[in-house]
């Protein structure tokens, strides 16, 4: 996992929106979507964003969000 993936994960999870996460990360929409696809491919078994519409997290994703937010 790289810091960019974690930043995008946090932004999408906290904003519950890809477009708001894009603005927060100062990135293009395709860059945010690609980062989430990489995240899912590499870390889906640990924690993933379940719904691309509202940023719903798995239980493990909520734990990571809490930890990473600190």
PDB file of N, CA, C and O in Angstrom:
ATOM      1  N   UNK A   1       0.845  -1.162   0.000  1.00  0.00           N
ATOM      2  CA  UNK A   1       0.000   0.000   0.000  1.00  0.00           C
ATOM      3  C   UNK A   1       0.893   1.228   0.000  1.00  0.00           C
ATOM      4  O   UNK A   1       1.877   1.284   0.738  1.00  0.00           O
ATOM      5  N   UNK A   2       0.558   2.208  -0.820  1.00  0.00           N
ATOM      6  CA  UNK A   2       1.320   3.441  -0.792  1.00  0.00           C
ATOM      7  C   UNK A   2       0.461   4.544  -0.169  1.00  0.00           C
ATOM      8  O   UNK A   2      -0.746   4.380   0.011  1.00  0.00           O
ATOM      9  N   UNK A   3       1.090   5.645   0.150  1.00  0.00           N
ATOM     10  CA  UNK A   3       0.410   6.732   0.851  1.00  0.00           C
ATOM     11  C   UNK A   3      -0.712   7.319   0.013  1.00  0.00           C
ATOM     12  O   UNK A   3      -1.731   7.739   0.561  1.00  0.00           O
ATOM     13  N   UNK A   4      -0.547   7.358  -1.303  1.00  0.00           N
ATOM     14  CA  UNK A   4      -1.588   7.887  -2.179  1.00  0.00           C
ATOM     15  C   UNK A   4      -2.850   7.026  -2.086  1.00  0.00           C
ATOM     16  O   UNK A   4      -3.958   7.555  -2.002  1.00  0.00           O
ATOM     17  N   UNK A   5      -2.685   5.713  -2.101  1.00  0.00           N
ATOM     18  CA  UNK A   5      -3.842   4.825  -1.989  1.00  0.00           C
ATOM     19  C   UNK A   5      -4.547   5.047  -0.659  1.00  0.00           C
ATOM     20  O   UNK A   5      -5.776   5.082  -0.611  1.00  0.00           O
ATOM     21  N   UNK A   6      -3.796   5.196   0.408  1.00  0.00           N
ATOM     22  CA  UNK A   6      -4.383   5.412   1.721  1.00  0.00           C
ATOM     23  C   UNK A   6      -5.111   6.753   1.779  1.00  0.00           C
ATOM     24  O   UNK A   6      -6.196   6.843   2.353  1.00  0.00           O
ATOM     25  N   UNK A   7      -4.528   7.786   1.193  1.00  0.00           N
ATOM     26  CA  UNK A   7      -5.182   9.095   1.172  1.00  0.00           C
ATOM     27  C   UNK A   7      -6.500   9.041   0.407  1.00  0.00           C
ATOM     28  O   UNK A   7      -7.499   9.613   0.844  1.00  0.00           O
ATOM     29  N   UNK A   8      -6.504   8.358  -0.728  1.00  0.00           N
ATOM     30  CA  UNK A   8      -7.732   8.233  -1.514  1.00  0.00           C
ATOM     31  C   UNK A   8      -8.757   7.409  -0.742  1.00  0.00           C
ATOM     32  O   UNK A   8      -9.934   7.768  -0.695  1.00  0.00           O
ATOM     33  N   UNK A   9      -8.318   6.302  -0.135  1.00  0.00           N
ATOM     34  CA  UNK A   9      -9.216   5.484   0.682  1.00  0.00           C
ATOM     35  C   UNK A   9      -9.871   6.332   1.764  1.00  0.00           C
ATOM     36  O   UNK A   9     -11.089   6.286   1.941  1.00  0.00           O
ATOM     37  N   UNK A  10      -9.068   7.102   2.487  1.00  0.00           N
ATOM     38  CA  UNK A  10      -9.600   7.945   3.556  1.00  0.00           C
ATOM     39  C   UNK A  10     -10.572   8.985   3.018  1.00  0.00           C
ATOM     40  O   UNK A  10     -11.636   9.206   3.595  1.00  0.00           O
ATOM     41  N   UNK A  11     -10.207   9.617   1.922  1.00  0.00           N
ATOM     42  CA  UNK A  11     -11.065  10.660   1.357  1.00  0.00           C
ATOM     43  C   UNK A  11     -12.413  10.090   0.920  1.00  0.00           C
ATOM     44  O   UNK A  11     -13.456  10.670   1.223  1.00  0.00           O
ATOM     45  N   UNK A  12     -12.401   8.968   0.214  1.00  0.00           N
ATOM     46  CA  UNK A  12     -13.655   8.368  -0.241  1.00  0.00           C
ATOM     47  C   UNK A  12     -14.481   7.903   0.953  1.00  0.00           C
ATOM     48  O   UNK A  12     -15.692   8.121   0.990  1.00  0.00           O
ATOM     49  N   UNK A  13     -13.846   7.274   1.917  1.00  0.00           N
ATOM     50  CA  UNK A  13     -14.564   6.771   3.090  1.00  0.00           C
ATOM     51  C   UNK A  13     -15.154   7.914   3.916  1.00  0.00           C
ATOM     52  O   UNK A  13     -16.283   7.806   4.394  1.00  0.00           O
ATOM     53  N   UNK A  14     -14.423   8.984   4.087  1.00  0.00           N
ATOM     54  CA  UNK A  14     -14.903  10.092   4.904  1.00  0.00           C
ATOM     55  C   UNK A  14     -15.903  10.965   4.164  1.00  0.00           C
ATOM     56  O   UNK A  14     -16.884  11.423   4.749  1.00  0.00           O
ATOM     57  N   UNK A  15     -15.661  11.195   2.892  1.00  0.00           N
ATOM     58  CA  UNK A  15     -16.550  12.049   2.094  1.00  0.00           C
ATOM     59  C   UNK A  15     -17.779  11.296   1.590  1.00  0.00           C
ATOM     60  O   UNK A  15     -18.802  11.904   1.277  1.00  0.00           O
ATOM     61  N   UNK A  16     -17.671   9.969   1.514  1.00  0.00           N
ATOM     62  CA  UNK A  16     -18.729   9.109   0.984  1.00  0.00           C
ATOM     63  C   UNK A  16     -19.146   9.529  -0.430  1.00  0.00           C
ATOM     64  O   UNK A  16     -20.317   9.471  -0.804  1.00  0.00           O
ATOM     65  N   UNK A  17     -18.151   9.947  -1.183  1.00  0.00           N
ATOM     66  CA  UNK A  17     -18.386  10.406  -2.549  1.00  0.00           C
ATOM     67  C   UNK A  17     -17.057  10.428  -3.301  1.00  0.00           C
ATOM     68  O   UNK A  17     -16.059  10.958  -2.812  1.00  0.00           O
ATOM     69  N   UNK A  18     -17.064   9.848  -4.489  1.00  0.00           N
ATOM     70  CA  UNK A  18     -15.851   9.874  -5.301  1.00  0.00           C
ATOM     71  C   UNK A  18     -15.553  11.292  -5.760  1.00  0.00           C
ATOM     72  O   UNK A  18     -14.392  11.701  -5.778  1.00  0.00           O
ATOM     73  N   UNK A  19     -16.592  12.058  -6.137  1.00  0.00           N
ATOM     74  CA  UNK A  19     -16.337  13.402  -6.653  1.00  0.00           C
ATOM     75  C   UNK A  19     -15.823  14.329  -5.559  1.00  0.00           C
ATOM     76  O   UNK A  19     -14.933  15.139  -5.820  1.00  0.00           O
ATOM     77  N   UNK A  20     -16.356  14.237  -4.342  1.00  0.00           N
ATOM     78  CA  UNK A  20     -15.835  15.067  -3.253  1.00  0.00           C
ATOM     79  C   UNK A  20     -14.429  14.611  -2.863  1.00  0.00           C
ATOM     80  O   UNK A  20     -13.582  15.435  -2.519  1.00  0.00           O
ATOM     81  N   UNK A  21     -14.180  13.303  -2.915  1.00  0.00           N
ATOM     82  CA  UNK A  21     -12.836  12.794  -2.630  1.00  0.00           C
ATOM     83  C   UNK A  21     -11.844  13.304  -3.666  1.00  0.00           C
ATOM     84  O   UNK A  21     -10.710  13.647  -3.330  1.00  0.00           O
ATOM     85  N   UNK A  22     -12.264  13.355  -4.912  1.00  0.00           N
ATOM     86  CA  UNK A  22     -11.414  13.863  -5.989  1.00  0.00           C
ATOM     87  C   UNK A  22     -10.996  15.292  -5.685  1.00  0.00           C
ATOM     88  O   UNK A  22      -9.820  15.638  -5.807  1.00  0.00           O
ATOM     89  N   UNK A  23     -11.943  16.114  -5.293  1.00  0.00           N
ATOM     90  CA  UNK A  23     -11.632  17.512  -4.979  1.00  0.00           C
ATOM     91  C   UNK A  23     -10.707  17.605  -3.777  1.00  0.00           C
ATOM     92  O   UNK A  23      -9.773  18.406  -3.762  1.00  0.00           O
ATOM     93  N   UNK A  24     -10.970  16.788  -2.777  1.00  0.00           N
ATOM     94  CA  UNK A  24     -10.145  16.803  -1.565  1.00  0.00           C
ATOM     95  C   UNK A  24      -8.709  16.374  -1.852  1.00  0.00           C
ATOM     96  O   UNK A  24      -7.764  16.926  -1.289  1.00  0.00           O
ATOM     97  N   UNK A  25      -8.554  15.386  -2.731  1.00  0.00           N
ATOM     98  CA  UNK A  25      -7.218  14.873  -3.072  1.00  0.00           C
ATOM     99  C   UNK A  25      -6.569  15.649  -4.206  1.00  0.00           C
ATOM    100  O   UNK A  25      -5.424  15.384  -4.572  1.00  0.00           O
ATOM    101  N   UNK A  26      -7.297  16.603  -4.759  1.00  0.00           N
ATOM    102  CA  UNK A  26      -6.836  17.366  -5.911  1.00  0.00           C
ATOM    103  C   UNK A  26      -6.370  16.398  -7.003  1.00  0.00           C
ATOM    104  O   UNK A  26      -5.219  16.423  -7.441  1.00  0.00           O
ATOM    105  N   UNK A  27      -7.297  15.555  -7.418  1.00  0.00           N
ATOM    106  CA  UNK A  27      -7.014  14.533  -8.422  1.00  0.00           C
ATOM    107  C   UNK A  27      -8.164  14.493  -9.425  1.00  0.00           C
ATOM    108  O   UNK A  27      -9.237  15.045  -9.183  1.00  0.00           O
ATOM    109  N   UNK A  28      -7.924  13.840 -10.536  1.00  0.00           N
ATOM    110  CA  UNK A  28      -8.990  13.662 -11.512  1.00  0.00           C
ATOM    111  C   UNK A  28      -9.883  12.506 -11.086  1.00  0.00           C
ATOM    112  O   UNK A  28      -9.469  11.646 -10.309  1.00  0.00           O
ATOM    113  N   UNK A  29     -11.104  12.490 -11.595  1.00  0.00           N
ATOM    114  CA  UNK A  29     -12.024  11.402 -11.279  1.00  0.00           C
ATOM    115  C   UNK A  29     -11.452  10.042 -11.686  1.00  0.00           C
ATOM    116  O   UNK A  29     -11.540   9.092 -10.908  1.00  0.00           O
ATOM    117  N   UNK A  30     -10.863   9.922 -12.894  1.00  0.00           N
ATOM    118  CA  UNK A  30     -10.270   8.634 -13.255  1.00  0.00           C
ATOM    119  C   UNK A  30      -9.128   8.219 -12.325  1.00  0.00           C
ATOM    120  O   UNK A  30      -8.951   7.029 -12.062  1.00  0.00           O
ATOM    121  N   UNK A  31      -8.355   9.180 -11.829  1.00  0.00           N
ATOM    122  CA  UNK A  31      -7.255   8.847 -10.916  1.00  0.00           C
ATOM    123  C   UNK A  31      -7.790   8.294  -9.603  1.00  0.00           C
ATOM    124  O   UNK A  31      -7.219   7.355  -9.048  1.00  0.00           O
ATOM    125  N   UNK A  32      -8.878   8.865  -9.103  1.00  0.00           N
ATOM    126  CA  UNK A  32      -9.488   8.369  -7.865  1.00  0.00           C
ATOM    127  C   UNK A  32     -10.051   6.978  -8.093  1.00  0.00           C
ATOM    128  O   UNK A  32      -9.837   6.079  -7.280  1.00  0.00           O
ATOM    129  N   UNK A  33     -10.767   6.795  -9.189  1.00  0.00           N
ATOM    130  CA  UNK A  33     -11.343   5.477  -9.500  1.00  0.00           C
ATOM    131  C   UNK A  33     -10.251   4.427  -9.664  1.00  0.00           C
ATOM    132  O   UNK A  33     -10.395   3.298  -9.193  1.00  0.00           O
ATOM    133  N   UNK A  34      -9.175   4.792 -10.321  1.00  0.00           N
ATOM    134  CA  UNK A  34      -8.067   3.860 -10.511  1.00  0.00           C
ATOM    135  C   UNK A  34      -7.415   3.501  -9.179  1.00  0.00           C
ATOM    136  O   UNK A  34      -7.069   2.342  -8.947  1.00  0.00           O
ATOM    137  N   UNK A  35      -7.249   4.479  -8.318  1.00  0.00           N
ATOM    138  CA  UNK A  35      -6.656   4.208  -7.005  1.00  0.00           C
ATOM    139  C   UNK A  35      -7.538   3.243  -6.214  1.00  0.00           C
ATOM    140  O   UNK A  35      -7.029   2.351  -5.534  1.00  0.00           O
ATOM    141  N   UNK A  36      -8.856   3.417  -6.300  1.00  0.00           N
ATOM    142  CA  UNK A  36      -9.778   2.522  -5.595  1.00  0.00           C
ATOM    143  C   UNK A  36      -9.732   1.125  -6.210  1.00  0.00           C
ATOM    144  O   UNK A  36      -9.767   0.130  -5.485  1.00  0.00           O
ATOM    145  N   UNK A  37      -9.655   1.042  -7.526  1.00  0.00           N
ATOM    146  CA  UNK A  37      -9.529  -0.281  -8.177  1.00  0.00           C
ATOM    147  C   UNK A  37      -8.253  -0.974  -7.719  1.00  0.00           C
ATOM    148  O   UNK A  37      -8.278  -2.167  -7.417  1.00  0.00           O
ATOM    149  N   UNK A  38      -7.133  -0.247  -7.661  1.00  0.00           N
ATOM    150  CA  UNK A  38      -5.876  -0.835  -7.171  1.00  0.00           C
ATOM    151  C   UNK A  38      -6.033  -1.272  -5.722  1.00  0.00           C
ATOM    152  O   UNK A  38      -5.568  -2.343  -5.334  1.00  0.00           O
ATOM    153  N   UNK A  39      -6.693  -0.434  -4.924  1.00  0.00           N
ATOM    154  CA  UNK A  39      -6.918  -0.757  -3.520  1.00  0.00           C
ATOM    155  C   UNK A  39      -7.696  -2.065  -3.411  1.00  0.00           C
ATOM    156  O   UNK A  39      -7.314  -2.965  -2.663  1.00  0.00           O
ATOM    157  N   UNK A  40      -8.790  -2.161  -4.164  1.00  0.00           N
ATOM    158  CA  UNK A  40      -9.609  -3.377  -4.120  1.00  0.00           C
ATOM    159  C   UNK A  40      -8.817  -4.601  -4.555  1.00  0.00           C
ATOM    160  O   UNK A  40      -8.899  -5.658  -3.930  1.00  0.00           O
ATOM    161  N   UNK A  41      -8.063  -4.454  -5.612  1.00  0.00           N
ATOM    162  CA  UNK A  41      -7.286  -5.582  -6.141  1.00  0.00           C
ATOM    163  C   UNK A  41      -6.241  -6.049  -5.122  1.00  0.00           C
ATOM    164  O   UNK A  41      -6.042  -7.252  -4.950  1.00  0.00           O
ATOM    165  N   UNK A  42      -5.585  -5.124  -4.458  1.00  0.00           N
ATOM    166  CA  UNK A  42      -4.502  -5.467  -3.543  1.00  0.00           C
ATOM    167  C   UNK A  42      -4.951  -5.769  -2.124  1.00  0.00           C
ATOM    168  O   UNK A  42      -4.317  -6.566  -1.434  1.00  0.00           O
ATOM    169  N   UNK A  43      -6.030  -5.148  -1.678  1.00  0.00           N
ATOM    170  CA  UNK A  43      -6.385  -5.220  -0.267  1.00  0.00           C
ATOM    171  C   UNK A  43      -7.825  -5.646  -0.011  1.00  0.00           C
ATOM    172  O   UNK A  43      -8.305  -5.505   1.114  1.00  0.00           O
ATOM    173  N   UNK A  44      -8.510  -6.146  -0.987  1.00  0.00           N
ATOM    174  CA  UNK A  44      -9.937  -6.460  -0.836  1.00  0.00           C
ATOM    175  C   UNK A  44     -10.206  -7.437   0.299  1.00  0.00           C
ATOM    176  O   UNK A  44     -11.247  -7.347   0.950  1.00  0.00           O
ATOM    177  N   UNK A  45      -9.299  -8.359   0.547  1.00  0.00           N
ATOM    178  CA  UNK A  45      -9.542  -9.329   1.611  1.00  0.00           C
ATOM    179  C   UNK A  45      -9.406  -8.705   2.996  1.00  0.00           C
ATOM    180  O   UNK A  45      -9.937  -9.242   3.968  1.00  0.00           O
ATOM    181  N   UNK A  46      -8.706  -7.586   3.098  1.00  0.00           N
ATOM    182  CA  UNK A  46      -8.529  -6.941   4.396  1.00  0.00           C
ATOM    183  C   UNK A  46      -9.588  -5.873   4.644  1.00  0.00           C
ATOM    184  O   UNK A  46     -10.275  -5.886   5.665  1.00  0.00           O
ATOM    185  N   UNK A  47      -9.705  -4.974   3.718  1.00  0.00           N
ATOM    186  CA  UNK A  47     -10.700  -3.920   3.854  1.00  0.00           C
ATOM    187  C   UNK A  47     -10.919  -3.287   2.494  1.00  0.00           C
ATOM    188  O   UNK A  47      -9.967  -3.007   1.765  1.00  0.00           O
ATOM    189  N   UNK A  48     -12.162  -3.067   2.167  1.00  0.00           N
ATOM    190  CA  UNK A  48     -12.443  -2.494   0.861  1.00  0.00           C
ATOM    191  C   UNK A  48     -13.621  -1.558   0.954  1.00  0.00           C
ATOM    192  O   UNK A  48     -14.406  -1.602   1.902  1.00  0.00           O
ATOM    193  N   UNK A  49     -13.728  -0.730  -0.025  1.00  0.00           N
ATOM    194  CA  UNK A  49     -14.901   0.104  -0.164  1.00  0.00           C
ATOM    195  C   UNK A  49     -15.907  -0.731  -0.933  1.00  0.00           C
ATOM    196  O   UNK A  49     -15.673  -1.101  -2.084  1.00  0.00           O
ATOM    197  N   UNK A  50     -17.003  -1.021  -0.304  1.00  0.00           N
ATOM    198  CA  UNK A  50     -17.960  -1.966  -0.860  1.00  0.00           C
ATOM    199  C   UNK A  50     -18.805  -1.334  -1.945  1.00  0.00           C
ATOM    200  O   UNK A  50     -18.992  -1.934  -3.003  1.00  0.00           O
ATOM    201  N   UNK A  51     -19.317  -0.146  -1.712  1.00  0.00           N
ATOM    202  CA  UNK A  51     -20.203   0.504  -2.664  1.00  0.00           C
ATOM    203  C   UNK A  51     -19.527   1.720  -3.260  1.00  0.00           C
ATOM    204  O   UNK A  51     -19.111   2.624  -2.535  1.00  0.00           O
ATOM    205  N   UNK A  52     -19.417   1.746  -4.565  1.00  0.00           N
ATOM    206  CA  UNK A  52     -18.788   2.899  -5.206  1.00  0.00           C
ATOM    207  C   UNK A  52     -19.696   4.123  -5.142  1.00  0.00           C
ATOM    208  O   UNK A  52     -19.243   5.242  -5.384  1.00  0.00           O
ATOM    209  N   UNK A  53     -20.968   3.922  -4.819  1.00  0.00           N
ATOM    210  CA  UNK A  53     -21.888   5.058  -4.760  1.00  0.00           C
ATOM    211  C   UNK A  53     -21.780   5.827  -3.453  1.00  0.00           C
ATOM    212  O   UNK A  53     -21.830   7.057  -3.451  1.00  0.00           O
ATOM    213  N   UNK A  54     -21.633   5.118  -2.347  1.00  0.00           N
ATOM    214  CA  UNK A  54     -21.656   5.836  -1.076  1.00  0.00           C
ATOM    215  C   UNK A  54     -20.476   5.537  -0.162  1.00  0.00           C
ATOM    216  O   UNK A  54     -20.481   5.974   0.989  1.00  0.00           O
ATOM    217  N   UNK A  55     -19.482   4.820  -0.622  1.00  0.00           N
ATOM    218  CA  UNK A  55     -18.283   4.597   0.172  1.00  0.00           C
ATOM    219  C   UNK A  55     -18.480   3.700   1.377  1.00  0.00           C
ATOM    220  O   UNK A  55     -17.731   3.802   2.349  1.00  0.00           O
ATOM    221  N   UNK A  56     -19.472   2.823   1.337  1.00  0.00           N
ATOM    222  CA  UNK A  56     -19.719   1.909   2.443  1.00  0.00           C
ATOM    223  C   UNK A  56     -18.525   0.998   2.645  1.00  0.00           C
ATOM    224  O   UNK A  56     -18.002   0.433   1.684  1.00  0.00           O
ATOM    225  N   UNK A  57     -18.088   0.851   3.894  1.00  0.00           N
ATOM    226  CA  UNK A  57     -16.908   0.051   4.203  1.00  0.00           C
ATOM    227  C   UNK A  57     -17.283  -1.278   4.841  1.00  0.00           C
ATOM    228  O   UNK A  57     -18.338  -1.417   5.461  1.00  0.00           O
ATOM    229  N   UNK A  58     -16.400  -2.244   4.673  1.00  0.00           N
ATOM    230  CA  UNK A  58     -16.521  -3.488   5.418  1.00  0.00           C
ATOM    231  C   UNK A  58     -16.129  -3.197   6.864  1.00  0.00           C
ATOM    232  O   UNK A  58     -15.655  -2.104   7.174  1.00  0.00           O
ATOM    233  N   UNK A  59     -16.324  -4.169   7.743  1.00  0.00           N
ATOM    234  CA  UNK A  59     -15.931  -3.994   9.148  1.00  0.00           C
ATOM    235  C   UNK A  59     -14.439  -3.701   9.248  1.00  0.00           C
ATOM    236  O   UNK A  59     -14.026  -2.830  10.014  1.00  0.00           O
ATOM    237  N   UNK A  60     -13.630  -4.424   8.477  1.00  0.00           N
ATOM    238  CA  UNK A  60     -12.186  -4.183   8.492  1.00  0.00           C
ATOM    239  C   UNK A  60     -11.860  -2.795   7.949  1.00  0.00           C
ATOM    240  O   UNK A  60     -10.936  -2.138   8.428  1.00  0.00           O
ATOM    241  N   UNK A  61     -12.608  -2.358   6.965  1.00  0.00           N
ATOM    242  CA  UNK A  61     -12.410  -1.018   6.423  1.00  0.00           C
ATOM    243  C   UNK A  61     -12.688   0.059   7.455  1.00  0.00           C
ATOM    244  O   UNK A  61     -11.982   1.065   7.508  1.00  0.00           O
ATOM    245  N   UNK A  62     -13.719  -0.144   8.282  1.00  0.00           N
ATOM    246  CA  UNK A  62     -14.027   0.817   9.342  1.00  0.00           C
ATOM    247  C   UNK A  62     -12.902   0.869  10.372  1.00  0.00           C
ATOM    248  O   UNK A  62     -12.582   1.937  10.893  1.00  0.00           O
ATOM    249  N   UNK A  63     -12.303  -0.283  10.665  1.00  0.00           N
ATOM    250  CA  UNK A  63     -11.170  -0.308  11.608  1.00  0.00           C
ATOM    251  C   UNK A  63      -9.995   0.464  11.019  1.00  0.00           C
ATOM    252  O   UNK A  63      -9.377   1.281  11.702  1.00  0.00           O
ATOM    253  N   UNK A  64      -9.690   0.205   9.749  1.00  0.00           N
ATOM    254  CA  UNK A  64      -8.589   0.924   9.099  1.00  0.00           C
ATOM    255  C   UNK A  64      -8.867   2.409   9.055  1.00  0.00           C
ATOM    256  O   UNK A  64      -7.968   3.211   9.308  1.00  0.00           O
ATOM    257  N   UNK A  65     -10.095   2.798   8.739  1.00  0.00           N
ATOM    258  CA  UNK A  65     -10.452   4.202   8.685  1.00  0.00           C
ATOM    259  C   UNK A  65     -10.211   4.871  10.033  1.00  0.00           C
ATOM    260  O   UNK A  65      -9.633   5.955  10.100  1.00  0.00           O
ATOM    261  N   UNK A  66     -10.651   4.228  11.091  1.00  0.00           N
ATOM    262  CA  UNK A  66     -10.457   4.764  12.441  1.00  0.00           C
ATOM    263  C   UNK A  66      -8.968   4.916  12.756  1.00  0.00           C
ATOM    264  O   UNK A  66      -8.532   5.961  13.240  1.00  0.00           O
ATOM    265  N   UNK A  67      -8.201   3.874  12.480  1.00  0.00           N
ATOM    266  CA  UNK A  67      -6.757   3.895  12.743  1.00  0.00           C
ATOM    267  C   UNK A  67      -6.047   4.938  11.899  1.00  0.00           C
ATOM    268  O   UNK A  67      -5.249   5.720  12.417  1.00  0.00           O
ATOM    269  N   UNK A  68      -6.331   4.958  10.606  1.00  0.00           N
ATOM    270  CA  UNK A  68      -5.633   5.872   9.686  1.00  0.00           C
ATOM    271  C   UNK A  68      -6.023   7.321   9.926  1.00  0.00           C
ATOM    272  O   UNK A  68      -5.229   8.225   9.666  1.00  0.00           O
ATOM    273  N   UNK A  69      -7.232   7.555  10.415  1.00  0.00           N
ATOM    274  CA  UNK A  69      -7.669   8.925  10.676  1.00  0.00           C
ATOM    275  C   UNK A  69      -6.881   9.576  11.796  1.00  0.00           C
ATOM    276  O   UNK A  69      -6.736  10.798  11.841  1.00  0.00           O
ATOM    277  N   UNK A  70      -6.378   8.758  12.690  1.00  0.00           N
ATOM    278  CA  UNK A  70      -5.592   9.308  13.808  1.00  0.00           C
ATOM    279  C   UNK A  70      -4.244   9.737  13.315  1.00  0.00           C
ATOM    280  O   UNK A  70      -3.428  10.227  14.096  1.00  0.00           O
TER     281      UNK A  70
END
